[in-house]
């Protein structure tokens, strides 16, 4: 599933194409993806001008001068295609701009979705209401984590994947960040000292920014809007590297819990 860096890469790729552009065509080509596409999406978006693009957690946001925000989620296999020569199967939404550009939202598995809400109501949009701070924002601090994790016996990895604690973190980047911070993924979250949480916050930002710079991680289907694949997977320190050597001299281990793989090095991630 595309994670935060992949969504950020997507938004950055869409901005030069859609930013400050009037939408001359907005055409849903089916009634639903994972859930129903708003029936008034065409009416409210077509003819509007895009004022800004952004991201909340793993959701992309497209704001218009009509006070609406179109929210998109890429699901397992969604991606935007820019200026496609022709439309193909699974191009489920087509957008054209006054500048003559065309975008197609392609999603073969249809696990993504589209929604449309008033921009001034984004804070009360149900998926956003209970979310924690953005991992790249100023609100994610070691002091915040110390309070949010106080008394929690659950493993730190599970807590970081809880969107109520931190918004947008996914399995790949949590594994990598915990390795950089030298924290065992099974460590009780409430027993991690402040100085180690400071190291963890720095590690989270480092791994996310590195992944964004590399264009994300290509696992299965992800590609940026320009068609380029993400290359951060070539920089993985532990993820997908079971049995391979760690830089510390240890060996990367893997375990599966609830269908999700955890990768870590027992030698340098002891506590």
Legacy VTK file of the C-alpha trace (Angstrom):
# vtk DataFile Version 3.0
C-alpha trace
ASCII
DATASET POLYDATA
POINTS 271 float
0.000 0.000 0.000
1.382 3.456 -0.809
2.545 5.026 2.440
3.093 8.661 3.426
6.183 9.260 1.243
4.399 7.827 -1.801
1.390 10.095 -1.222
3.654 13.108 -0.667
5.503 12.256 -3.884
2.166 12.021 -5.687
0.972 15.395 -4.390
4.239 17.040 -5.387
3.939 15.525 -8.853
0.369 16.746 -9.279
1.019 20.301 -8.104
2.723 21.620 -11.284
-0.087 20.148 -13.384
-3.118 21.133 -11.301
-2.000 24.109 -9.235
-3.936 27.310 -10.091
-5.602 25.535 -13.006
-9.262 25.656 -13.968
-10.758 22.190 -14.356
-12.555 21.968 -17.687
-13.468 18.294 -17.304
-14.003 16.144 -14.231
-15.356 12.760 -15.288
-15.866 9.826 -12.926
-15.955 6.720 -15.114
-17.652 4.475 -12.556
-19.927 4.981 -9.569
-17.617 3.622 -6.896
-14.154 2.508 -5.864
-13.826 1.140 -2.332
-16.885 3.244 -1.587
-19.277 5.323 -3.654
-17.859 8.337 -5.484
-19.885 11.448 -4.513
-22.684 11.842 -7.038
-22.090 15.612 -7.218
-18.325 15.392 -7.706
-18.488 16.405 -11.362
-20.893 19.269 -10.684
-18.848 20.737 -7.846
-15.376 20.239 -9.346
-15.856 20.907 -13.066
-15.265 24.590 -13.797
-13.557 25.182 -10.440
-9.969 26.380 -10.073
-7.499 24.425 -7.966
-6.113 26.717 -5.266
-3.749 24.307 -3.517
-2.783 20.673 -3.070
-1.748 18.990 0.145
-1.678 15.825 2.201
-3.059 14.609 5.518
-1.502 11.322 6.644
-1.925 9.001 3.618
-4.683 11.087 2.007
-4.155 13.550 -0.852
-6.065 16.846 -0.813
-7.056 19.033 -3.774
-8.603 22.392 -2.764
-10.714 24.544 -5.100
-11.933 28.138 -5.190
-15.454 26.876 -4.530
-14.525 25.996 -0.973
-14.385 22.262 -1.640
-11.602 19.747 -1.098
-11.421 16.538 -3.091
-9.823 13.827 -0.961
-8.160 10.865 -2.623
-6.712 7.688 -1.157
-4.585 5.448 -3.365
-5.536 2.190 -1.656
-3.344 -0.743 -2.654
-2.671 0.030 -6.300
-3.885 3.539 -7.124
-1.821 6.086 -9.008
-2.335 9.209 -11.094
-1.269 9.148 -14.744
-0.277 12.505 -16.233
-1.067 13.294 -19.873
-1.836 9.699 -20.878
-1.933 9.174 -24.629
-5.145 7.215 -24.275
-7.336 6.038 -21.457
-6.907 2.459 -20.361
-8.719 -0.031 -18.181
-9.036 1.079 -14.559
-8.729 4.803 -15.312
-11.641 5.609 -13.000
-11.465 9.412 -12.892
-10.369 11.765 -15.677
-9.510 15.431 -15.125
-8.625 17.966 -17.812
-7.409 21.528 -17.275
-7.733 24.778 -19.227
-4.007 24.459 -20.007
-4.732 21.272 -21.966
-3.334 18.817 -19.419
-5.044 15.515 -18.606
-4.891 13.353 -15.490
-6.286 9.882 -14.952
-6.661 8.197 -11.575
-5.916 4.536 -12.215
-6.735 1.895 -9.599
-6.880 -1.732 -10.772
-7.852 -3.154 -7.377
-10.263 -0.336 -6.511
-9.194 -0.213 -2.855
-8.719 3.541 -3.052
-11.478 6.102 -2.801
-12.552 9.645 -3.642
-14.496 12.008 -1.438
-15.509 15.661 -1.544
-15.993 17.814 1.535
-16.155 21.541 2.336
-12.616 22.735 2.956
-13.568 24.400 6.225
-14.920 21.057 7.491
-11.718 19.050 6.951
-10.913 19.042 10.660
-14.178 17.238 11.354
-13.882 14.781 8.461
-14.335 11.434 10.281
-11.030 9.771 9.286
-9.129 12.926 10.342
-10.823 13.686 13.652
-8.918 11.227 15.820
-5.584 11.409 14.004
-2.404 12.273 15.836
0.152 14.828 14.639
1.847 14.674 11.273
5.244 12.975 11.582
6.949 15.750 9.602
5.192 18.528 11.507
6.314 20.529 14.518
3.739 18.883 16.794
5.529 15.536 16.786
8.051 15.872 19.593
9.644 13.513 22.066
7.660 15.208 24.826
4.413 14.578 22.954
5.281 10.888 22.498
6.272 10.558 26.148
2.798 11.720 27.167
0.913 9.806 24.491
2.701 6.543 25.318
2.708 6.890 29.102
1.601 3.690 30.792
1.241 1.811 27.514
2.469 -1.787 27.643
1.840 -2.366 23.918
4.929 -2.667 21.674
6.304 0.601 20.354
5.884 -0.580 16.762
2.148 -1.133 17.248
1.807 2.287 18.887
3.562 4.048 16.009
1.215 2.346 13.546
-1.792 3.599 15.530
-3.024 6.632 13.575
-4.314 8.151 16.812
-0.720 8.409 18.054
1.001 9.558 14.853
-0.786 10.170 11.539
0.379 8.435 8.400
3.135 6.100 9.539
3.116 2.677 7.906
4.872 -0.631 8.371
7.890 -0.063 6.125
8.967 3.255 7.561
8.279 2.306 11.180
10.591 -0.700 10.809
13.273 1.517 9.317
12.890 4.322 11.873
13.053 1.951 14.846
16.233 0.466 13.431
17.853 3.874 12.994
16.833 4.774 16.565
18.138 1.411 17.824
14.864 0.548 19.548
13.447 -2.986 19.552
10.010 -3.068 17.870
8.700 -5.197 20.758
9.785 -2.732 23.448
6.902 -1.622 25.715
6.024 1.853 24.450
5.516 3.323 27.887
8.981 2.258 29.051
11.027 4.220 26.516
12.996 7.112 27.994
12.695 10.667 26.724
16.202 10.745 25.246
15.421 7.619 23.213
12.150 9.133 22.018
14.121 12.177 20.856
16.269 9.815 18.818
13.128 8.128 17.489
11.513 11.392 16.362
14.709 12.304 14.504
14.800 8.835 12.922
11.168 9.070 11.772
11.834 12.383 10.054
15.097 11.165 8.534
13.592 8.053 6.989
10.483 9.821 5.685
12.413 12.709 4.134
14.902 10.303 2.557
12.048 8.269 1.107
10.339 11.369 -0.296
13.615 12.498 -1.875
13.957 9.049 -3.467
10.394 9.169 -4.797
8.977 6.597 -2.383
9.371 2.842 -2.339
8.269 0.709 -5.251
6.483 -2.283 -3.745
4.107 -3.951 -6.205
2.372 -1.159 -8.100
3.417 2.302 -6.927
4.701 4.871 -9.382
4.743 8.668 -9.213
2.435 10.690 -11.512
5.220 11.064 -14.091
5.538 7.282 -14.244
8.853 7.175 -12.400
9.309 4.396 -9.873
10.362 5.096 -6.305
13.851 3.993 -5.362
13.938 4.197 -1.561
13.588 0.417 -1.396
17.227 0.252 -2.485
18.146 2.057 0.757
16.283 -0.243 3.168
18.379 -1.083 6.207
16.163 -3.869 7.556
12.843 -4.025 5.714
12.723 -7.039 3.383
16.267 -8.048 4.383
15.632 -11.132 6.517
18.836 -13.160 6.965
21.042 -10.422 5.562
23.798 -8.697 7.542
23.115 -5.505 9.462
25.751 -2.755 9.408
26.410 -3.488 13.099
27.473 -7.050 12.315
24.208 -8.641 13.366
21.683 -10.451 11.168
18.271 -9.034 10.231
15.346 -11.035 11.611
11.709 -11.184 10.565
8.518 -12.174 12.308
4.895 -12.041 11.175
2.070 -10.820 13.393
-1.488 -10.411 12.150
-0.269 -10.782 8.577
2.258 -7.954 8.885
6.025 -8.488 8.791
8.400 -6.892 11.265
12.082 -6.632 10.364
14.735 -5.738 12.945
18.266 -6.488 14.082
18.404 -8.105 17.554
22.021 -7.014 18.006
21.644 -3.226 17.678
17.936 -2.984 18.586
18.090 -4.506 22.028
16.098 -2.136 24.162
LINES 1 272
271 0 1 2 3 4 5 6 7 8 9 10 11 12 13 14 15 16 17 18 19 20 21 22 23 24 25 26 27 28 29 30 31 32 33 34 35 36 37 38 39 40 41 42 43 44 45 46 47 48 49 50 51 52 53 54 55 56 57 58 59 60 61 62 63 64 65 66 67 68 69 70 71 72 73 74 75 76 77 78 79 80 81 82 83 84 85 86 87 88 89 90 91 92 93 94 95 96 97 98 99 100 101 102 103 104 105 106 107 108 109 110 111 112 113 114 115 116 117 118 119 120 121 122 123 124 125 126 127 128 129 130 131 132 133 134 135 136 137 138 139 140 141 142 143 144 145 146 147 148 149 150 151 152 153 154 155 156 157 158 159 160 161 162 163 164 165 166 167 168 169 170 171 172 173 174 175 176 177 178 179 180 181 182 183 184 185 186 187 188 189 190 191 192 193 194 195 196 197 198 199 200 201 202 203 204 205 206 207 208 209 210 211 212 213 214 215 216 217 218 219 220 221 222 223 224 225 226 227 228 229 230 231 232 233 234 235 236 237 238 239 240 241 242 243 244 245 246 247 248 249 250 251 252 253 254 255 256 257 258 259 260 261 262 263 264 265 266 267 268 269 270
